[in-house]
Amino acid sequence: MNDVRNVIVIGGGPAGYTAALYAARANLEPLVIEGFNWGGQLMITSDVENYPGYADGVLGPAMMQDFRRQAERFGTTFVTDDVTRVDFSQRPFRVWVGDDEYRAESVIVATGATARQLGIESERLLQGRGVSYCATCDAAFFRDKVVVVVGGGDSAMEEALFISRFASRVVVVHRREEFRASPIMVDRARSNEKIEFVLNKVVEEVLGDDKVTGVRVKDTVTGEESEIDADGVFVAIGHDPNTALFLDQLDHEPDTGYLLTRGKSTETNIPGVFAAGDVQDHVYRQAVTAAGSGCAAALDAERWLSEQRHAALRTPVAASS
């Protein structure tokens, strides 16, 4: 069993690494259990051009390496493995990686969210080469291009509308005639002259070798296949927060699983446990907002630990009889 640490950060993405940086600068000597797939969604992003400080843009994996190296510089230690179990029922909190147990007075949960994928091999091979999961991040790369958006919910309509500011044409591919999106969002998309709809179709394959050249779709009614020429594919079928380990202990949205935090803080329902980044944010989902959230979590944890220590000093020691 390890010594009790000041803070354990669970998750290695913009939120987790920023939380670790601030915690390390506060001499809290954080441990980051970053996971095998450290770096989060930025690891499947090619060029990042909207993060402050990278004037010429940066590759997503390179940016995450910079974040990690900066946190390490100030004394952060890392475990590159996945957390398998947690116990927040009492302090010190307990976190397991397999049979290895780690204990801490505070925990920052920064496990992020995962974009739902179509689950086809060609999609995986062309990630970062025309396949994207974030219009705000990547739409500007498709100026005057043709783009396919896959999905039928509010997210798909929002993505299509945003991309239409840059692309010459946006094709929304949806598996049904009806939409999960709200009527007002569908109306907005339909009224946009750059957006067209291809309904009752599913994407069978993303076409292209080094970059996306189109998609092959299958009609869900007739089974007929056809191709749509395109320069990019945005998959907009939702995100899933990586919260399965915490749902029986931390308050969360019942339908989505996103962790709930109190007010403008990163505090969860358990004092000493904080949540940062996409694990509790289903609105913005940007690297910069995740990093800001990670900073807030570290500051919240530092202040909370300080309050606990001061409270312990003020507690009178019972006189011996």
C-alpha positions as CSV (number, residue, x, y, z in Angstrom):
1,M,0.0,0.0,0.0
2,N,1.3,3.4,-0.9
3,D,1.7,6.5,1.3
4,V,-1.3,8.8,1.4
5,R,-0.9,11.5,-1.2
6,N,-2.4,15.0,-1.3
7,V,-4.1,14.5,-4.6
8,I,-4.6,11.9,-7.3
9,V,-5.7,13.0,-10.7
10,I,-7.6,10.3,-12.7
11,G,-7.3,10.9,-16.4
12,G,-4.6,12.2,-18.8
13,G,-6.0,14.8,-21.1
14,P,-6.1,18.7,-21.1
15,A,-8.1,18.8,-17.9
16,G,-6.0,16.1,-16.0
17,Y,-2.6,17.5,-17.1
18,T,-3.6,21.1,-16.3
19,A,-4.9,20.0,-12.9
20,A,-1.6,18.2,-12.3
21,L,0.4,21.3,-13.4
22,Y,-1.4,23.6,-10.9
23,A,-1.4,21.0,-8.1
24,A,2.4,20.4,-8.6
25,R,3.0,24.2,-8.6
26,A,1.2,24.3,-5.3
27,N,3.6,21.6,-3.9
28,L,0.9,19.0,-3.7
29,E,3.0,16.4,-5.5
30,P,0.1,15.0,-7.6
31,L,0.0,11.5,-9.0
32,V,-1.7,11.3,-12.4
33,I,-3.2,7.9,-13.3
34,E,-3.4,8.8,-16.9
35,G,-4.6,5.6,-18.5
36,F,-3.3,3.6,-21.4
37,N,-4.9,6.0,-23.9
38,W,-3.5,9.1,-22.4
39,G,-4.1,12.4,-24.2
40,G,-7.8,12.0,-24.7
41,Q,-9.6,13.0,-27.8
42,L,-6.6,15.2,-28.9
43,M,-4.7,12.0,-29.7
44,I,-7.0,11.5,-32.8
45,T,-6.9,15.1,-33.8
46,S,-4.4,16.2,-36.5
47,D,-4.0,20.0,-36.5
48,V,-5.2,22.1,-33.6
49,E,-5.3,25.8,-34.6
50,N,-7.6,27.3,-31.9
51,Y,-5.6,26.7,-28.8
52,P,-4.1,30.0,-27.4
53,G,-0.3,30.1,-27.6
54,Y,0.2,27.9,-30.6
55,A,0.2,30.6,-33.2
56,D,1.1,28.3,-36.1
57,G,-1.1,25.4,-34.9
58,V,0.0,22.1,-33.4
59,L,-0.7,18.5,-33.8
60,G,-3.0,17.1,-31.2
61,P,-0.6,14.4,-29.9
62,A,2.2,16.9,-29.8
63,M,0.1,19.4,-27.7
64,M,-0.7,16.6,-25.2
65,Q,3.0,15.7,-24.9
66,D,3.7,19.4,-24.1
67,F,1.0,19.4,-21.5
68,R,2.3,16.2,-19.9
69,R,5.9,17.4,-20.0
70,Q,5.1,20.7,-18.3
71,A,3.2,18.9,-15.5
72,E,6.1,16.5,-15.1
73,R,8.6,19.4,-14.9
74,F,7.1,20.6,-11.6
75,G,7.1,17.2,-9.9
76,T,4.0,15.3,-11.2
77,T,4.4,11.5,-11.2
78,F,2.5,9.3,-13.6
79,V,1.0,5.9,-13.8
80,T,0.3,4.9,-17.4
81,D,-2.5,2.5,-16.8
82,D,-6.2,2.4,-16.3
83,V,-8.0,2.8,-12.9
84,T,-10.1,-0.3,-12.3
85,R,-11.8,0.6,-9.0
86,V,-12.4,3.5,-6.6
87,D,-13.7,3.9,-3.1
88,F,-14.8,7.4,-2.1
89,S,-16.7,6.2,1.0
90,Q,-14.1,7.5,3.4
91,R,-10.8,9.4,3.5
92,P,-8.2,8.7,2.5
93,F,-9.8,7.9,-0.8
94,R,-8.7,4.6,-2.4
95,V,-7.9,4.1,-6.1
96,W,-6.9,0.8,-7.6
97,V,-5.0,0.0,-10.8
98,G,-5.4,-3.8,-10.9
99,D,-4.1,-5.0,-7.6
100,D,-2.1,-1.8,-6.9
101,E,-3.8,0.5,-4.4
102,Y,-3.2,4.2,-4.2
103,R,-4.6,6.5,-1.5
104,A,-5.1,10.3,-1.4
105,E,-6.8,13.0,0.7
106,S,-8.4,14.4,-2.5
107,V,-9.2,13.1,-6.0
108,I,-9.7,15.0,-9.3
109,V,-11.7,13.0,-11.8
110,A,-10.7,14.1,-15.3
111,T,-11.5,11.0,-17.4
112,G,-13.1,12.9,-20.2
113,A,-15.6,11.7,-22.8
114,T,-15.5,9.6,-25.9
115,A,-17.0,10.5,-29.2
116,R,-19.3,7.8,-30.5
117,Q,-17.9,6.3,-33.7
118,L,-19.5,4.5,-36.6
119,G,-17.4,1.5,-35.8
120,I,-16.0,0.8,-39.3
121,E,-12.4,0.2,-40.1
122,S,-12.1,2.9,-42.8
123,E,-13.4,5.5,-40.3
124,R,-10.6,4.6,-37.8
125,L,-7.9,4.7,-40.5
126,L,-8.9,8.2,-41.7
127,Q,-9.3,9.8,-38.3
128,G,-7.4,13.1,-38.6
129,R,-7.3,12.8,-42.4
130,G,-10.8,14.1,-43.0
131,V,-12.8,12.2,-40.4
132,S,-13.6,14.5,-37.4
133,Y,-15.8,14.5,-34.4
134,C,-15.8,18.2,-33.6
135,A,-17.0,21.0,-35.9
136,T,-15.8,23.8,-33.7
137,C,-12.3,22.2,-33.8
138,D,-12.0,21.4,-37.5
139,A,-14.6,23.1,-39.6
140,A,-12.2,25.8,-40.7
141,F,-10.0,23.2,-42.5
142,F,-12.9,22.6,-44.9
143,R,-13.4,26.0,-46.3
144,D,-15.1,25.8,-49.7
145,K,-15.1,22.0,-49.4
146,V,-17.9,19.4,-49.4
147,V,-18.5,17.8,-46.1
148,V,-20.7,14.9,-44.9
149,V,-22.3,15.1,-41.4
150,V,-23.5,11.8,-40.0
151,G,-26.3,12.0,-37.4
152,G,-29.8,13.1,-36.7
153,G,-29.8,14.7,-33.3
154,D,-29.3,18.3,-32.1
155,S,-25.6,17.8,-32.2
156,A,-25.7,16.9,-35.9
157,M,-27.8,19.9,-36.8
158,E,-25.5,22.2,-34.8
159,E,-22.5,20.7,-36.5
160,A,-24.0,21.1,-39.9
161,L,-25.0,24.7,-39.3
162,F,-21.5,25.6,-38.0
163,I,-19.7,23.8,-40.8
164,S,-21.9,25.6,-43.4
165,R,-20.1,28.8,-42.5
166,F,-17.0,27.4,-44.1
167,A,-17.9,24.5,-46.4
168,S,-19.4,25.0,-49.9
169,R,-21.9,22.2,-49.3
170,V,-22.9,20.1,-46.3
171,V,-24.7,16.7,-46.7
172,V,-26.4,15.4,-43.6
173,V,-26.7,11.6,-43.7
174,H,-29.3,10.1,-41.4
175,R,-30.5,6.5,-41.0
176,R,-34.2,7.4,-40.6
177,E,-36.7,9.9,-42.0
178,E,-37.5,11.2,-38.5
179,F,-35.0,13.2,-36.5
180,R,-34.1,13.1,-32.8
181,A,-33.2,16.7,-33.1
182,S,-35.7,19.3,-31.9
183,P,-38.0,20.7,-34.7
184,I,-36.5,24.2,-34.4
185,M,-33.0,22.8,-35.1
186,V,-34.2,20.8,-38.0
187,D,-36.0,23.8,-39.4
188,R,-32.8,25.9,-39.1
189,A,-30.8,23.3,-41.0
190,R,-33.4,22.8,-43.7
191,S,-33.6,26.6,-44.3
192,N,-29.9,26.8,-44.8
193,E,-29.2,26.6,-48.6
194,K,-25.8,25.0,-48.2
195,I,-27.3,22.0,-46.3
196,E,-29.0,19.0,-47.9
197,F,-30.3,15.8,-46.4
198,V,-29.8,12.2,-47.4
199,L,-32.2,10.2,-45.4
200,N,-32.7,6.5,-44.8
201,K,-29.0,5.9,-45.4
202,V,-26.2,4.5,-43.3
203,V,-22.5,5.0,-43.9
204,E,-20.9,1.6,-44.9
205,E,-17.4,2.9,-45.7
206,V,-15.4,6.1,-45.6
207,L,-13.6,6.3,-49.0
208,G,-10.0,7.5,-49.5
209,D,-6.5,6.3,-49.0
210,D,-4.5,9.2,-47.4
211,K,-7.5,11.5,-47.0
212,V,-11.2,11.3,-47.3
213,T,-12.7,11.4,-50.8
214,G,-16.3,10.4,-50.0
215,V,-18.5,7.9,-48.3
216,R,-20.4,4.8,-49.5
217,V,-23.9,4.6,-48.1
218,K,-26.5,2.0,-48.0
219,D,-30.3,2.6,-48.2
220,T,-31.9,1.2,-45.1
221,V,-35.2,0.5,-47.0
222,T,-34.0,-0.9,-50.4
223,G,-30.4,-2.0,-49.5
224,E,-29.1,-0.1,-52.5
225,E,-25.6,1.3,-52.2
226,S,-24.3,4.6,-53.6
227,E,-21.4,7.0,-53.1
228,I,-21.3,10.6,-52.0
229,D,-18.2,12.6,-53.0
230,A,-16.8,14.6,-50.0
231,D,-13.7,16.1,-48.6
232,G,-14.5,15.5,-45.0
233,V,-16.8,13.4,-42.7
234,F,-18.0,14.7,-39.4
235,V,-19.5,12.0,-37.2
236,A,-22.0,13.6,-34.9
237,I,-23.8,10.8,-33.1
238,G,-23.0,11.9,-29.6
239,H,-20.5,11.5,-26.8
240,D,-20.3,9.2,-23.8
241,P,-18.6,10.4,-20.6
242,N,-16.1,8.0,-19.2
243,T,-17.9,7.7,-15.8
244,A,-18.7,4.1,-15.4
245,L,-16.3,3.7,-12.5
246,F,-18.0,6.5,-10.5
247,L,-21.7,6.2,-11.1
248,D,-22.4,4.4,-7.9
249,Q,-20.7,7.0,-5.8
250,L,-20.8,10.4,-7.6
251,D,-24.0,12.3,-8.5
252,H,-24.5,12.4,-12.3
253,E,-27.1,13.2,-14.9
254,P,-29.4,10.1,-15.0
255,D,-29.8,10.0,-18.7
256,T,-26.2,10.8,-19.9
257,G,-23.9,9.9,-17.0
258,Y,-22.1,13.2,-17.0
259,L,-20.9,14.0,-13.5
260,L,-22.6,16.9,-11.6
261,T,-20.6,19.6,-10.0
262,R,-21.8,22.3,-7.6
263,G,-22.4,25.8,-8.9
264,K,-19.4,27.3,-10.6
265,S,-17.0,25.0,-8.7
266,T,-15.7,21.6,-9.6
267,E,-16.9,20.0,-6.3
268,T,-18.9,16.8,-6.5
269,N,-21.3,15.5,-3.9
270,I,-18.4,14.0,-2.0
271,P,-16.2,16.6,-0.3
272,G,-12.6,16.2,-1.5
273,V,-13.6,14.7,-4.9
274,F,-13.6,17.1,-7.8
275,A,-14.5,16.7,-11.5
276,A,-13.0,18.5,-14.4
277,G,-13.2,18.6,-18.2
278,D,-15.5,16.7,-20.5
279,V,-16.5,14.2,-17.8
280,Q,-18.8,17.0,-16.5
281,D,-19.1,19.2,-19.6
282,H,-21.4,18.2,-22.4
283,V,-21.8,21.8,-23.8
284,Y,-18.4,23.2,-24.8
285,R,-16.1,20.1,-25.1
286,Q,-13.0,22.1,-26.1
287,A,-9.4,21.5,-25.0
288,V,-9.2,25.1,-23.7
289,T,-12.3,24.8,-21.6
290,A,-11.2,21.4,-20.3
291,A,-7.8,22.9,-19.4
292,G,-9.5,25.8,-17.6
293,S,-11.7,23.4,-15.7
294,G,-8.6,21.4,-14.7
295,C,-7.0,24.5,-13.3
296,A,-10.2,25.2,-11.3
297,A,-10.2,21.7,-9.9
298,A,-6.6,22.0,-8.7
299,L,-7.4,25.3,-7.1
300,D,-10.5,23.9,-5.5
301,A,-8.6,20.9,-4.2
302,E,-5.8,23.0,-2.9
303,R,-8.2,25.3,-1.0
304,W,-10.1,22.3,0.3
305,L,-7.0,20.6,1.6
306,S,-5.9,23.8,3.3
307,E,-9.3,24.1,5.0
308,Q,-9.1,20.5,6.2
309,R,-5.6,21.1,7.7
310,H,-6.7,24.3,9.5
311,A,-9.8,22.6,10.8
312,A,-7.6,19.8,12.2
313,L,-5.3,22.3,13.9
314,R,-8.3,24.1,15.5
315,T,-9.8,20.8,16.9
316,P,-9.0,20.6,20.6
317,V,-7.2,17.5,21.8
318,A,-9.1,15.8,24.6
319,A,-7.2,15.9,28.0
320,S,-6.0,12.6,29.3
321,S,-7.7,11.4,32.5
